[in-house]
Amino acid sequence: MDAASGLVEVYLRVNGYLTLSEWQVQGMNRHGQWDTITDVDIVGLRFPGPVFLADSHDPEVQSTLRVDGELLMLEPDTIDVIIGEVKEGEAVYNPSLTRHETLHTVLHRLEWLYPDGLGPIVADLVASGTSRTAAPGRGFVRTRLVAFGQAPAVTENTVPIGHILESAAAFLAAHDALLRSAKLANPVAATLKLLHKTGFGVSRQS
């Protein structure tokens, strides 16, 4: 996994997403042979509700442990499904990401969320990058394509990776006491923690 994908994955996990990364999708070519269509960089699934870094029975302390996820434009009572493309350069989709075979393969793992079938979801994603449907039981499911990379602003389908890096650095500074003893397996998170611990900051060039 490259550094950009590692950064996005740790950010999604901190914000309550279950993730799959570097998912290789196979499809049949016109000769009837199986080929690799693409690698899906990141898939994230988040259930609605607040996410906390740790548990405390002190309400004041617990409130400081809440993770806001502001870059992810979360919606109340909504399950969020992200199919993501991660770029160090411009935040754009690989054309193979929007192929029917790619989307259907990924969403098949989450088919329980879509009682009316995957066809309408795939069609919405190809047309607009986002699909909103009723969730089983109650609430909603928002399924969306998200390009993480160089972009001018946060949108439903675009998240600037520089904003994620700044957010991660601020997060480490804000929760230094809690995270000091944590052993971080993700190499990107571990590097950021080391930079913070040794007094180096993350700042944007003017």
N, C-alpha and C positions, 0 to 999 in steps of 0.2 A: 504494500500500500504506500502511495506517495504521501508527502507531507501535507499537501492540501486536503486530500481525502481523510487523512488521519485527524486533522484539525476539525473538519466538518463532523466526522463521526463522534469525536469526544464532545463537541458542542451539543449535538443532538441528544446524546446519552445523558449529559448533565441536565438537559431540559426535559427528561422523562421519556424519551423515545427508545423503543426497542429497535435495534438496527441489524441490517444485513449489509455487508460490503463486498464490492468486487464480484458481483453475481454474474457469472458467465451464462449467456442465453444461447441455446442451440436452436437451429431451424433447418428445414429441408430446402435445399436449393433446387433450381429448375432441372437439374439432372437426377433428382431423387436421392441425393446424398446429403448427409447431415453436416452442416457447417456451423461455426461460431458466428452468430449475428453481431453480438456486441457484449461488452462488459458493462453492467449497470453499476455505477460507482457506489451508490448508497440507497438503501430503502429504509425508511423510518416509519414506525407505527407508534402513535401516542394516544392514550386514552384521556378523556377530559378530567379535569380536576387539578388542584395545585400540586406542585412537586417541591419537596423539601430535601435539603442536603443531608440532614440527620434528624433524629427525633429528640425532642425535649418536652417535658411536661410543664415547662414555664412558658406561658403564652407569649410573653415579650421576647424571649429567646427564640421561640419557634418562628415568630414572624420575621426575624432576621435571617432565617435559614431558607426562606422561600425563594425559588428560582423563577424569574419573571418571564424569560423566553420572548422578550419584546421583538427580536428580529424575526420571529417565526409567525407573527400575526395570528396567534391562537384565538379560537372562537369558543364561546361557552357551550357546554353540552355537545361538543363536537369531537368525534374521533378524527385525528389527523393522519393521513397517509401521504408520505412523501416518496416520490421516485426521483432521485436526484442525479444530476450531472455535475461533477466537480472539475473546475478549470483553474489553473493559475492565471490564465489570461482572461479574455472576454467571457462573460457568463452567457454561454450559448449551449443549446442541446446538440449532442451528436445526432445526426439524422436517424440513425438506427434506433435511438431511444423511443421514437414515436411510431415505429413499425408495429403492426398489429401483433405479430408474434412475440415481440419483446414485452409489450404491455400485458398481453394476455397471460404470458408465462409468469410474470411477477405477481399479477393480481390473483392468479389462480391460488396462490398460497394463502390469500386473504379472503377467499370466496365467501366465507360465512358472513362477512360484513355486507354482502351485496345480494340480498334475497331475490332481487329481480334480474339477476344475471350480470355477467361482465360486459356484454355487448354495449349497453348504453354508456357504461363508464369509459370503456376504451374509445368510443366515438367522441365523447365529451373531451377527453384528454387530447386526442388528435386535433379537434377543432379549436379548443381554447386553452388547453393546459390545465383545466380545473373541472372537477365534477363534484356536485353536491347531491347527496341522496339521504333518504331516511335510514337511520341505523336500525338493526333488529332490536325490538323492544321499545326504546325511546331515544331521542336525540338524533344526531345527524352524523354523517360521514363526509368529510372533505378529502377528496383524493386529488393530488396535484403533482405536476411536474415542477421541479425546482432546479434552476441553474445557479450553482454557487461559483462565483468568480468575480472578475472585475466588472462592476456595474455602478451606475450613478446613484441608485437609491434602492431601498428595500421595497419589494412588491410581493404579491402573493406567489409569484413564479420566479423571483430573482432575489438572491441574498448576496450582497457584496462580501467577499471573503475577508477583506480588510476589516469590515465591521465585526466579523466573528473573532478575528485575532485581537482587536481592541477590547471586545467584550470579555474574552478569555483572560487577558492580562488584568483587567479591572476586577474580574471575578476572583482571581488568585490573591490580589491585594486585599480585597474586601473580606475574604475568608481565610486569611493566613493562619490563624490559630487552629481552625478546624482541620485544614488540609496539611498542616506541617508534618503530621505523622503518617499521612496516607502514602502508600506505595502505588504509583501510577504505572500501569502496564503499557498504556498507550505512549509510544515514544515521543509524539508531539507534545502531549500533556506533560510528560516528564521533563522535556527540554524547557518548556515554558516555566515549569515550577523551579527548575534549576536557575534559570535566568532571574526569576523573582527572588529566590533565596540568596543569590549572590549579589543582589543589588542592581541588576541590569533591568532597564525598563523597555517597554515597547512603545515607540512613537512613530507617527506618520511623517514622512519627509514633506517639507513645505514646497 
